[in-house]
Amino acid sequence: MGIVNLVQNVDNQIIQIRTKSLDVSFNELYDMYKDGELAIAPDYQRLFRWNEEKQSRFIESLILEMPVPPIFVIETDNGVYELIDGLQRISSYLHFRGEKLGDEKREPLILNGCDIVEELNGLSYENLPKTLQIKIKRSFVRMEVIKKESEKSLKYHMFKRLNTGGELLSDQEIRNCTIRLLNSDALTFIEDCSHNEDYKAVIRKIDEEKINKKVDQELVLRFFALKNDIEHYKFPVAEYLTNYLERITTQEIFFDYIEERKIFDNTFRIINLNLGDSAFSSISKTQNIKNDFVTYLFDGISIAIANLIDKIDMQNKNVKIEEKVHDIKVGLELQSYKTGTLNSLNKRIELFKEGVESVID
């Protein structure tokens, strides 16, 4: 009976995914994009990272009639195809044809880095011989369409498994691309929180490259997950954070956006007021504050402060808080709880919570 039920469950899930395959030319894709029939959402536009040499080699591969991996689109309610996987390839072609993505500013691509037909280097689309222009416009790619009749959560789980153009995306970038297939409320909330001035001030030591890969947004998600759902925490945390975001997005667990935003703002106001941009920095053996950002300190301090939010003066700096946090950072006890286990995480939070509480009572 168990095997029969398993097979039936698999068949039921398959039925809910409606797909079709089309062979389309790149010129058709170009026309669809210009006519608004092929949409590339802003979240995906920001992930366009191929440099001009890599774009050029892709164009060269089209001219040489090399096979191209399929692209994936989702059919929206109004019949528009929304590109989910294949951004790098489509964007490279659009760039070569002189099209812009959204409000970006860039000149049409001039080929460089072509290493099979080197004579292509230095040419734009307009400079190509007419024969090659026609050849590239007639290049075909398989388009896999997830039809609008498909069940929404299954669309999400399918695209979560796709390889996004071979690019090394951060966990948060992937979440930003995929979760919105379910609902964008939680993602918008997280992004809004990441713009809070106090929050930005206390994570200032995170390098720009990580910020560009949305680490600031992931830390916001991390804050809410640890504060509200620590009992489901597991290491490594990427899957834990994704699962938490899925659950609040689908409303499997209740998330009070108004109250949570208030707690977030107050927590990081207190941290900025009392600890500043060294809140999550480590301290050297010579007692100097390092120019770093330490995630395990972020966990311990931010959650501890959030748990004490009603006891700390929101307006005035408490020098004793700064001193106590400093003492805990350099203390031997914290050194035993730096790992990613649930026990270490709870101990870190407890250490900072008890320490701060002892100087505000």
Beta strands, then each sheet from edge to edge (+ up, - down):
strand 1: 19-25
strand 2: 38-39
strand 3: 71-75
strand 4: 81-85
strand 5: 140-146
sheet 1: 1+ 5- 3- 4+ 2+
end
